[in-house]
Amino acid sequence: MTIPKTDGLHRRAFLGATAAACIVGTAPPLIAAPSPQVRALVFAGSTVLAAGNGLMRSQNGGATWRAAAGPDQELRALTTHPQRPDRVVAALDAHGLAVSDDAGASWRKAGAGLPAVAIDALATAATTPDTLYAAIAGDGLWRSEDAGETWAFVMDRPFLAEAERDVTALASVDLASGMGGIWLYAGTTFGMQRVPDCFCRWQDVQPGNALDALVPGGDAPETQPLPEGQPVRALVSPAAAPARLYAALPSGIWSTDDAGMVWRKTSDVEVLAIAVDPATPLSLVAATQGALTYSRDGGETWTAGAVI
């Protein structure tokens, strides 16, 4: 199905944007992928979808790939939910959304009410699969409560290092905390913040601020934040282990098992996109420039996929 482009003006003035340059570094083995660059990865049930200026599909966790039909525009971001494994929501390169209800076999247009500018990141709410979030470049967060059909603005961009920062990655996480449990983690062009699903205010992902609610008392917890000042290119959390998150930065892949108090680098691999199996927290798929690889040990080791 052809998804037409529609010109339009943004409803809000741009406050500025920070561009993050890709840094060439150690990467997993390359494959001859039909798409020169994968920009988004997602698990749709047992299927993995890789999108950019083309769509590929894997039925075995990223070990082998086949080309698949998709919208006739490049795709910037993808989101799914374990309770709706066949529904895939995709951000189109120029602006707008496409939705598939059959795991990517066919697509329809959605996104009424969204500004006619690029969507940088998408996420589905952890416990309500019809609630979606979109990060708009130069603007902030938008929410849909009808699976992407209509949208409303809910939150300005995070403020980090004396400036508003565009959100480049989103993950909705269901945690047992004193703030209600559901958090939206946001990777930005300059680091990470998060906000409860009440959208009261952005908070740092460290004790002394947001994570106080996760600490039952006693001694202050050990902390190790993500490196400061780096763009977060991708951010994912498996539904089966919500306190575990993976973040892709120019410096490598980082992981946490305690919702962000302590991070450690699990790999020097520099990736553009990453996905985690919702039911298998150590099963990852990652994309570099022209390459797709997979890991079965939480990113410690990687194996090249193959196009068949």
C-alpha positions as CSV (number, residue, x, y, z in Angstrom):
1,M,0.0,0.0,0.0
2,T,1.3,3.5,-0.9
3,I,1.4,5.9,2.1
4,P,1.2,9.4,0.6
5,K,3.2,12.3,1.9
6,T,1.4,15.4,3.2
7,D,3.0,18.8,3.6
8,G,2.1,20.8,6.7
9,L,3.4,23.2,9.3
10,H,4.4,22.2,12.8
11,R,2.1,23.6,15.5
12,R,4.9,24.7,17.7
13,A,8.1,26.7,17.0
14,F,11.2,24.7,16.9
15,L,13.3,25.3,20.0
16,G,16.4,23.8,18.5
17,A,17.8,20.4,17.9
18,T,21.1,18.6,18.6
19,A,22.5,16.4,15.9
20,A,24.4,13.3,16.9
21,A,27.2,12.2,14.6
22,C,27.9,8.5,14.1
23,I,31.3,7.5,15.3
24,V,33.0,4.6,13.5
25,G,34.2,1.9,15.9
26,T,34.4,-1.8,16.5
27,A,31.4,-3.5,14.9
28,P,30.0,-7.0,14.5
29,P,30.7,-8.9,11.3
30,L,29.0,-7.4,8.2
31,I,26.4,-9.1,6.0
32,A,25.2,-8.3,2.5
33,A,22.0,-6.8,3.7
34,P,19.6,-5.5,0.9
35,S,19.1,-2.3,2.9
36,P,22.3,-0.2,3.4
37,Q,21.1,1.0,6.8
38,V,18.6,-0.4,9.3
39,R,17.2,2.3,11.5
40,A,14.7,0.3,13.6
41,L,14.4,-3.2,15.0
42,V,11.5,-4.8,16.9
43,F,10.2,-8.2,18.0
44,A,6.7,-8.8,16.8
45,G,5.9,-12.0,18.7
46,S,8.5,-14.5,17.5
47,T,9.2,-12.4,14.3
48,V,11.9,-9.8,14.2
49,L,11.4,-6.9,11.8
50,A,14.3,-4.7,10.6
51,A,13.3,-1.4,8.9
52,G,15.0,1.5,7.1
53,N,14.7,2.1,3.4
54,G,13.3,-1.4,3.1
55,L,11.9,-4.1,5.5
56,M,13.4,-7.4,6.4
57,R,12.0,-10.3,8.5
58,S,13.6,-13.0,10.7
59,Q,11.7,-15.9,12.1
60,N,14.7,-17.2,14.2
61,G,15.8,-14.3,16.4
62,G,18.0,-12.7,13.8
63,A,20.0,-15.7,12.6
64,T,18.5,-15.5,9.0
65,W,16.6,-12.8,7.2
66,R,14.3,-12.4,4.2
67,A,13.1,-9.2,2.4
68,A,9.5,-8.3,3.2
69,A,7.0,-5.9,1.7
70,G,6.5,-2.6,3.5
71,P,5.4,1.0,3.0
72,D,7.0,2.8,0.1
73,Q,8.8,5.3,2.4
74,E,11.8,4.7,4.7
75,L,10.9,3.9,8.3
76,R,12.4,5.7,11.3
77,A,11.0,3.8,14.3
78,L,8.9,0.7,15.1
79,T,6.9,-0.4,18.2
80,T,4.9,-3.5,19.1
81,H,3.5,-5.0,22.3
82,P,3.6,-8.7,23.5
83,Q,-0.2,-8.7,23.9
84,R,-0.6,-7.5,20.3
85,P,2.1,-9.4,18.5
86,D,0.7,-8.9,15.0
87,R,0.3,-5.1,15.4
88,V,3.3,-3.1,14.2
89,V,3.4,0.7,14.3
90,A,6.0,2.4,12.1
91,A,7.1,6.1,11.9
92,L,7.5,7.2,8.3
93,D,10.7,9.0,7.2
94,A,9.1,12.4,6.4
95,H,6.2,12.4,8.9
96,G,3.2,10.3,9.9
97,L,2.6,6.7,10.8
98,A,1.8,3.4,9.2
99,V,0.1,0.6,11.1
100,S,0.2,-3.1,10.3
101,D,-2.3,-5.6,11.9
102,D,-0.7,-8.7,10.3
103,A,3.0,-8.4,11.5
104,G,4.0,-6.3,8.5
105,A,2.2,-8.0,5.6
106,S,0.0,-5.0,4.9
107,W,-0.1,-1.4,6.1
108,R,-2.5,1.5,6.6
109,K,-2.0,5.1,7.3
110,A,-2.6,6.5,10.9
111,G,-1.6,9.4,13.1
112,A,-4.4,12.0,12.9
113,G,-3.4,15.1,14.9
114,L,0.3,14.6,14.8
115,P,2.5,17.5,13.5
116,A,3.7,17.1,10.0
117,V,7.4,16.6,11.0
118,A,9.6,13.6,11.7
119,I,9.0,11.2,14.6
120,D,12.2,10.3,16.2
121,A,11.0,7.5,18.6
122,L,8.0,5.3,19.3
123,A,6.9,3.2,22.3
124,T,3.9,1.2,23.4
125,A,2.7,1.5,27.0
126,A,3.9,-1.4,29.1
127,T,0.4,-2.5,30.4
128,T,-2.0,-0.9,27.9
129,P,-1.2,-2.0,24.4
130,D,-3.5,0.5,22.7
131,T,-1.6,3.4,24.3
132,L,1.3,4.7,22.2
133,Y,3.9,7.4,22.6
134,A,5.7,9.4,19.9
135,A,8.7,11.7,20.3
136,I,8.6,14.6,17.8
137,A,11.8,16.3,16.8
138,G,11.9,19.9,18.2
139,D,8.7,19.4,20.1
140,G,8.1,16.8,22.7
141,L,6.0,13.7,23.5
142,W,2.6,12.9,22.0
143,R,0.2,10.1,23.2
144,S,-2.4,8.0,21.4
145,E,-4.9,5.9,23.4
146,D,-6.5,4.3,20.3
147,A,-3.6,2.4,18.8
148,G,-2.2,5.3,16.8
149,E,-5.3,6.6,15.1
150,T,-5.5,10.0,17.0
151,W,-2.9,11.8,19.0
152,A,-2.5,14.6,21.6
153,F,0.5,16.5,23.0
154,V,1.4,15.5,26.6
155,M,5.0,16.6,27.5
156,D,7.7,19.0,26.5
157,R,11.2,17.7,25.8
158,P,13.6,16.9,28.7
159,F,15.9,19.7,29.9
160,L,19.5,18.5,30.2
161,A,22.7,20.6,30.5
162,E,20.9,23.9,30.2
163,A,19.0,23.0,27.0
164,E,16.0,21.1,25.8
165,R,17.0,17.8,24.2
166,D,15.3,15.9,21.5
167,V,14.2,12.4,22.5
168,T,15.8,9.7,20.3
169,A,14.6,6.5,22.0
170,L,11.7,5.5,24.2
171,A,10.9,2.5,26.5
172,S,7.8,2.1,28.6
173,V,8.7,0.0,31.7
174,D,6.4,-1.5,34.3
175,L,8.2,-1.3,37.7
176,A,7.1,-1.8,41.3
177,S,7.8,1.7,42.6
178,G,6.2,4.3,44.8
179,M,5.4,6.5,41.8
180,G,2.7,4.2,40.4
181,G,4.9,1.7,38.6
182,I,4.8,2.8,35.0
183,W,7.7,4.8,33.7
184,L,8.6,6.1,30.3
185,Y,12.4,6.1,29.9
186,A,13.7,8.5,27.3
187,G,17.1,8.5,25.6
188,T,18.0,11.9,24.3
189,T,20.8,13.5,22.3
190,F,22.6,14.2,25.5
191,G,21.8,11.4,27.9
192,M,18.7,9.8,29.6
193,Q,15.7,10.9,31.6
194,R,12.4,9.3,32.6
195,V,8.9,10.4,33.6
196,P,6.0,8.6,35.3
197,D,3.0,8.0,33.1
198,C,1.2,10.9,34.9
199,F,3.7,13.1,32.9
200,C,4.3,15.4,36.0
201,R,7.9,16.1,35.2
202,W,11.1,14.7,33.7
203,Q,13.5,13.2,36.3
204,D,17.1,11.9,36.3
205,V,17.5,8.2,36.3
206,Q,19.6,8.1,39.5
207,P,19.0,8.0,43.3
208,G,18.4,11.4,44.8
209,N,15.7,11.9,42.2
210,A,13.5,9.5,40.3
211,L,14.9,6.2,41.6
212,D,14.4,7.1,45.3
213,A,11.0,5.5,44.8
214,L,12.6,2.1,44.0
215,V,14.8,2.0,47.1
216,P,13.1,0.6,50.2
217,G,15.5,2.2,52.7
218,G,18.8,1.5,54.4
219,D,22.1,2.4,52.9
220,A,22.3,4.4,49.8
221,P,22.4,2.1,46.7
222,E,25.4,1.7,44.5
223,T,25.2,3.9,41.4
224,Q,26.8,4.1,38.1
225,P,25.1,6.3,35.5
226,L,25.4,6.1,31.7
227,P,28.3,8.2,30.3
228,E,27.3,11.8,30.3
229,G,26.8,13.8,27.1
230,Q,26.4,10.9,24.7
231,P,23.3,10.4,22.4
232,V,21.2,7.4,23.2
233,R,20.4,5.8,19.8
234,A,18.3,3.0,21.1
235,L,16.7,1.9,24.3
236,V,14.8,-1.4,25.0
237,S,13.5,-3.3,28.0
238,P,12.1,-6.9,27.9
239,A,8.6,-7.3,29.4
240,A,9.7,-10.5,31.2
241,A,12.4,-8.5,33.1
242,P,11.4,-4.9,33.3
243,A,14.2,-3.8,35.5
244,R,16.7,-4.7,32.7
245,L,17.3,-2.2,30.0
246,Y,19.7,-2.0,27.1
247,A,21.0,1.3,25.7
248,A,22.9,1.8,22.5
249,L,25.4,4.7,22.7
250,P,28.4,5.7,20.4
251,S,30.6,4.1,23.1
252,G,28.9,0.8,22.9
253,I,26.0,-1.2,24.3
254,W,25.2,-0.7,28.0
255,S,22.9,-2.6,30.3
256,T,21.3,-2.3,33.7
257,D,19.5,-4.9,35.9
258,D,18.1,-2.4,38.5
259,A,16.2,0.0,36.3
260,G,19.1,2.3,35.7
261,M,20.9,2.7,39.0
262,V,24.0,0.8,37.9
263,W,25.0,0.6,34.2
264,R,27.8,-1.5,32.7
265,K,29.1,-1.7,29.2
266,T,28.4,-5.1,27.8
267,S,29.9,-4.6,24.4
268,D,32.1,-2.1,22.4
269,V,29.9,-2.8,19.4
270,E,28.5,0.5,18.0
271,V,24.9,0.0,16.8
272,L,22.2,2.1,15.3
273,A,19.3,0.0,16.5
274,I,18.6,-2.8,19.0
275,A,15.7,-5.0,19.9
276,V,15.2,-7.5,22.8
277,D,12.9,-10.5,22.9
278,P,10.1,-9.6,25.3
279,A,10.0,-13.1,26.8
280,T,13.8,-13.8,26.6
281,P,15.7,-10.9,28.2
282,L,19.2,-12.1,27.0
283,S,18.1,-12.5,23.3
284,L,19.1,-9.4,21.3
285,V,19.2,-8.3,17.7
286,A,21.3,-5.3,16.7
287,A,22.0,-3.3,13.5
288,T,25.2,-1.4,12.4
289,Q,25.9,0.3,9.1
290,G,24.8,-2.4,6.7
291,A,24.9,-5.2,9.2
292,L,22.6,-7.3,11.3
293,T,23.8,-9.4,14.2
294,Y,22.3,-11.3,17.1
295,S,23.3,-12.2,20.7
296,R,21.9,-14.9,23.0
297,D,23.9,-13.8,26.1
298,G,22.7,-10.2,26.7
299,G,25.2,-8.6,24.3
300,E,28.4,-10.2,25.6
301,T,29.0,-12.0,22.2
302,W,27.5,-11.4,18.8
303,T,27.0,-13.6,15.7
304,A,26.4,-12.3,12.2
305,G,23.0,-13.0,10.6
306,A,22.6,-14.1,7.0
307,V,20.2,-13.0,4.3
308,I,18.6,-15.9,2.5
